[in-house]
Amino acid sequence: MSDTAVAEARAPQPAEGDRKEGRWRSHWAARIGLPALYLLATAVAIDRIGLPYSQDWIFVWIVGLMLAFSIADGQHTVRRLIKDWLPIIVALLAYDLLRGVADGNLFPIHWSAPVHADKVLGLGQVPTIRLQDALYTPGHLHFWDYAAFSFWFSHFFATLLVAVGIWLYAYQWFHRFAACIVVLAAMGLVTYVIFPAAPPWLAGDHGYIDHTYRITHAVVNNLPVPKAGAMFQKGTDWGNDVAAVPSLHAGYTMLVCLFLWPRLDRRWRLLLVAYPIGMALSLIYLGEHYLIDILLGWAYAAATILIVNWGAARWAERRTQRIVGTPQPAAAGANGRGRTPLS
């Protein structure tokens, strides 16, 4: 393990008072049964209602999942759940609501700049066009279309699921990871407001690049799940088609990779690397993002890790200084009056 992981492992563990363990909680039926029932209820809800497509419903699902696991395990109280997760939920919901500001009303939409950048990176051709010409068949979906869609859709819950796993099983890392989630969202939001940019599929619709398909649309319309197409419902102020630079789909997958890289065993590193690479290729192929969007998303993730680590180090330094600077009670002298003999 790295120095970061060792240092965090030495951090104070949750107080025993927070562990309200009863005999029934330690029973296998509770530890396995409650999460299993919740996942079964999730499957039924998807079958009856459809896939969750908005951030608020995904938050509700995540909180319910945490309740199912934490109540059964007995290691976290509901009070701690609210204390730890309410700031994240409020911050991300605020991000979703404010993202509508970055729709080209304050600043002009950038159409050509990402195209020019991708032509340079793609050695003369936009990578999205190159991949779609080679792999996509309009009107006929292949298994790799569904695989790419799965990567794209995982963005909406994967980072939060990682946060749930950290909260449940590696609590000493949780607050730093939560800070990373919020900081990355804030950095992305600011950029979306200042630099609204069209993704490949939208640029293709307006003639800025050659024919480009939004393959996510085609996959959604062919999923055997009711109402899945609601992911693209119109009339909501939460959606923003020109919030493309940077790609937070790519940013959050790289954030997970960079955060867990020094903290997990080496055997997990191949999976950690495969996720952001698979997400990047999927986003480019699906027409959702340019390659430059992906690279900027990765850069934002790296900057987020550096900022949060720097802030955590400064916070720890200030706490240490406060503790060291706190006057200590004088040791009782030989006369028993609390005075020490002068040297």
C-alpha positions in Angstrom: 0.0 0.0 0.0 1.1 3.6 -0.6 1.9 6.2 2.0 -1.5 7.8 1.3 -3.3 4.5 2.0 -1.2 3.8 5.1 -1.8 7.3 6.5 -5.6 7.0 6.0 -5.6 3.5 7.5 -4.3 5.1 10.7 -7.1 7.6 10.8 -9.5 7.4 13.7 -12.1 4.7 13.1 -15.8 5.2 13.8 -16.7 5.4 17.4 -18.1 2.3 18.9 -21.1 4.3 19.9 -22.1 4.5 16.3 -22.3 0.7 16.0 -25.7 -0.3 17.1 -25.3 -4.0 16.5 -28.0 -6.4 17.6 -28.1 -10.1 17.3 -30.5 -10.0 14.4 -28.2 -7.7 12.4 -25.4 -10.2 12.6 -27.6 -13.0 11.4 -27.0 -14.0 7.8 -30.7 -13.6 7.0 -30.5 -9.9 7.8 -27.1 -9.2 6.2 -28.0 -11.0 3.0 -31.8 -10.8 3.0 -32.3 -7.0 3.3 -30.0 -6.1 0.4 -31.3 -9.0 -1.7 -34.9 -7.8 -1.1 -33.9 -4.3 -2.1 -32.2 -5.4 -5.3 -35.3 -7.5 -6.1 -37.5 -4.5 -5.6 -35.2 -2.5 -7.9 -35.6 -5.1 -10.6 -39.4 -5.0 -10.3 -39.4 -1.2 -10.4 -37.3 -1.2 -13.5 -39.6 -3.7 -15.1 -42.7 -1.8 -14.2 -41.5 1.8 -14.5 -38.3 1.8 -16.5 -34.7 2.7 -16.0 -33.9 5.6 -13.6 -33.0 8.5 -15.8 -32.8 11.6 -13.6 -30.3 12.4 -10.9 -32.9 12.7 -8.2 -34.3 9.2 -8.7 -30.8 7.8 -8.8 -30.0 9.5 -5.4 -33.2 8.0 -4.0 -32.1 4.6 -5.2 -28.5 5.0 -3.8 -29.8 6.1 -0.4 -32.1 3.2 -0.2 -29.3 0.8 -1.1 -27.1 2.3 1.7 -29.9 1.9 4.1 -30.4 -1.7 3.2 -26.7 -2.5 3.6 -26.0 -0.4 6.6 -29.0 -1.4 8.6 -28.2 -5.1 8.0 -24.6 -4.6 8.8 -25.1 -2.4 11.8 -21.9 -0.4 11.3 -23.5 2.9 10.3 -26.4 4.8 11.8 -29.1 6.7 9.9 -27.8 9.9 11.5 -24.3 9.3 10.1 -25.8 8.5 6.7 -27.6 11.8 6.6 -24.6 13.7 7.9 -22.2 12.2 5.4 -24.4 12.1 2.3 -26.7 15.1 2.5 -23.9 17.6 1.5 -23.1 15.4 -1.6 -26.7 15.1 -2.6 -27.4 18.8 -2.2 -24.2 19.7 -4.1 -24.9 17.4 -7.0 -28.6 18.4 -7.2 -27.5 22.0 -7.3 -25.1 21.1 -10.1 -27.9 19.5 -12.1 -30.2 22.5 -11.6 -27.5 25.1 -12.3 -26.2 23.3 -15.4 -29.2 24.7 -17.3 -27.5 28.1 -17.1 -24.7 26.8 -19.4 -26.9 26.4 -22.4 -25.5 29.2 -24.6 -27.6 32.0 -23.2 -24.7 33.7 -21.4 -21.9 32.9 -23.8 -22.0 31.8 -27.5 -21.9 28.0 -28.2 -18.6 26.8 -29.6 -19.2 24.6 -32.6 -16.0 24.6 -34.6 -13.2 24.7 -32.0 -13.7 21.1 -30.7 -13.9 19.9 -34.3 -10.6 21.5 -35.2 -9.0 20.1 -32.1 -10.2 16.6 -32.8 -9.0 16.8 -36.4 -5.6 17.5 -35.1 -5.7 14.7 -32.6 -7.3 12.3 -35.1 -4.6 13.1 -37.8 -7.0 14.8 -40.1 -10.3 13.1 -39.3 -12.6 13.4 -36.3 -12.3 10.1 -34.3 -16.1 9.9 -33.9 -16.6 9.8 -37.7 -13.8 7.3 -38.1 -15.2 4.9 -35.5 -18.8 5.2 -36.7 -17.9 4.6 -40.3 -16.0 1.5 -39.3 -18.4 0.0 -36.7 -21.9 1.4 -36.9 -24.6 0.1 -39.1 -27.7 2.4 -39.2 -30.8 0.4 -38.5 -29.0 -2.6 -37.2 -27.4 -2.7 -33.7 -24.5 -4.9 -32.8 -23.4 -6.2 -29.4 -20.7 -3.5 -29.2 -23.4 -0.8 -29.5 -25.0 -2.1 -26.4 -21.6 -2.5 -24.7 -20.8 1.1 -25.5 -24.2 2.2 -24.2 -23.6 0.3 -21.0 -20.4 2.2 -20.4 -22.2 5.5 -21.1 -25.1 4.7 -18.8 -22.8 3.5 -15.9 -21.8 7.1 -15.4 -25.1 7.9 -13.8 -24.5 5.6 -10.8 -21.0 4.1 -10.9 -19.2 6.9 -9.0 -21.9 7.0 -6.4 -21.8 3.2 -6.0 -18.0 3.5 -5.4 -18.8 6.1 -2.8 -21.2 3.7 -1.2 -18.6 0.9 -1.1 -16.1 3.3 0.5 -18.6 4.5 3.0 -19.5 1.0 4.0 -16.1 -0.7 4.0 -13.4 1.9 4.0 -14.9 4.8 5.9 -11.5 6.5 6.5 -11.4 7.4 2.7 -15.0 8.5 2.4 -14.8 12.3 3.1 -11.8 12.8 0.8 -13.6 10.9 -2.0 -16.8 12.9 -1.4 -14.8 16.1 -1.6 -13.4 14.9 -5.0 -17.0 14.3 -6.3 -18.1 17.8 -5.4 -15.0 19.6 -6.6 -15.0 17.9 -10.0 -18.7 18.8 -10.4 -18.1 22.4 -9.5 -15.1 22.7 -11.9 -17.2 21.2 -14.7 -20.1 23.5 -14.1 -18.0 26.6 -14.2 -16.5 25.5 -17.5 -19.9 24.7 -19.0 -21.1 28.2 -18.2 -17.9 29.9 -19.6 -17.4 27.6 -22.6 -20.6 25.9 -23.8 -19.7 23.5 -26.6 -21.7 21.2 -28.9 -21.0 17.5 -28.9 -20.4 15.6 -32.1 -24.0 14.4 -32.7 -25.3 18.0 -32.3 -22.5 19.4 -34.5 -23.5 16.8 -37.1 -27.1 17.8 -37.0 -26.1 21.4 -37.7 -23.7 20.6 -40.5 -20.4 21.4 -38.7 -19.1 17.9 -39.3 -20.1 15.0 -41.6 -22.9 12.6 -40.8 -22.7 11.7 -37.2 -25.2 9.4 -35.4 -26.3 9.6 -31.8 -26.1 5.9 -31.2 -27.3 6.2 -27.6 -30.7 7.2 -29.0 -30.9 4.1 -31.2 -29.9 1.8 -28.4 -32.4 3.3 -26.0 -35.3 2.9 -28.4 -34.4 -0.8 -28.8 -33.9 -1.7 -25.1 -36.4 -4.3 -23.7 -37.2 -2.0 -20.8 -40.4 0.1 -20.6 -40.1 3.9 -20.8 -36.3 3.8 -21.2 -36.7 6.5 -23.8 -37.6 8.9 -21.0 -33.9 9.4 -20.5 -34.1 11.8 -23.4 -37.4 13.5 -22.4 -37.8 17.0 -23.6 -38.9 20.1 -21.7 -36.7 19.7 -18.7 -34.4 22.5 -17.5 -32.0 19.9 -16.1 -30.8 18.7 -19.5 -28.1 20.6 -21.4 -27.0 19.5 -24.8 -24.0 21.9 -24.9 -22.4 20.9 -21.6 -19.7 18.8 -23.4 -16.4 20.3 -22.4 -15.0 18.7 -20.4 -16.6 15.3 -20.4 -17.6 14.5 -16.9 -18.4 11.0 -18.0 -14.7 10.6 -18.7 -13.7 12.8 -15.7 -15.5 10.7 -13.1 -14.3 7.4 -14.4 -10.7 8.7 -14.3 -11.4 10.1 -10.8 -12.3 6.6 -9.6 -9.2 5.2 -11.2 -6.8 7.8 -9.7 -8.4 7.8 -6.3 -8.4 4.0 -5.9 -5.0 3.4 -7.6 -2.8 3.9 -4.5 -5.4 2.4 -2.2 -6.2 -1.0 -3.7 -4.1 -4.0 -4.3 -2.2 -4.3 -7.6 -4.6 -7.0 -8.9 -7.3 -4.4 -9.3 -5.3 -1.9 -11.4 -6.1 -3.5 -14.7 -9.8 -3.0 -14.0 -9.2 0.5 -12.8 -7.5 1.4 -16.1 -9.9 -0.5 -18.3 -12.9 1.5 -17.0 -11.9 5.0 -18.1 -10.5 3.7 -21.4 -13.7 1.8 -22.2 -15.7 4.9 -21.3 -13.6 7.1 -23.5 -13.9 4.8 -26.5 -17.7 4.5 -25.9 -18.3 8.2 -25.7 -16.4 8.9 -28.9 -18.1 6.1 -30.8 -21.6 7.0 -29.6 -21.1 10.5 -30.7 -21.5 12.0 -27.2 -18.1 13.5 -26.9 -15.0 14.5 -28.9 -11.6 13.1 -28.0 -10.6 16.6 -26.7 -13.5 16.5 -24.3 -12.2 13.1 -23.0 -8.7 14.4 -22.5 -9.9 17.5 -20.7 -12.1 15.4 -18.5 -9.1 13.3 -17.5 -7.1 16.4 -16.8 -9.9 17.8 -14.6 -10.0 14.6 -12.6 -6.2 14.8 -12.0 -6.5 18.4 -11.0 -9.3 17.5 -8.6 -7.2 14.8 -6.9 -4.3 17.3 -6.5 -6.6 20.1 -5.2 -8.4 17.8 -2.7 -5.1 16.2 -1.5 -3.6 19.7 -1.1 -6.6 20.9 0.9 -6.6 17.8 3.1 -2.9 18.2 3.8 -3.4 21.9 4.8 -6.4 21.0 6.9 -4.4 18.3 8.8 -1.5 20.8 9.2 -3.7 23.4 10.7 -5.3 20.9 13.1 -1.9 19.7 14.2 -0.8 23.3 14.8 -4.0 24.0 16.8 -3.4 20.9 18.9 0.3 21.7 19.5 -0.5 25.4 20.3 -3.2 24.5 22.9 -1.9 25.2 26.4 -1.4 22.0 28.3 -2.3 21.9 32.1 0.7 22.2 34.2 1.9 19.1 36.0 1.4 19.0 39.7 4.6 19.9 41.6 5.9 18.2 44.6 4.0 20.6 46.8 0.8 19.4 45.3 -0.4 22.9 44.4 -0.1 22.4 40.6 3.2 24.3 40.4 6.4 23.1 38.9 9.7 24.1 40.5 11.6 26.8 38.6 14.8 25.7 36.9 
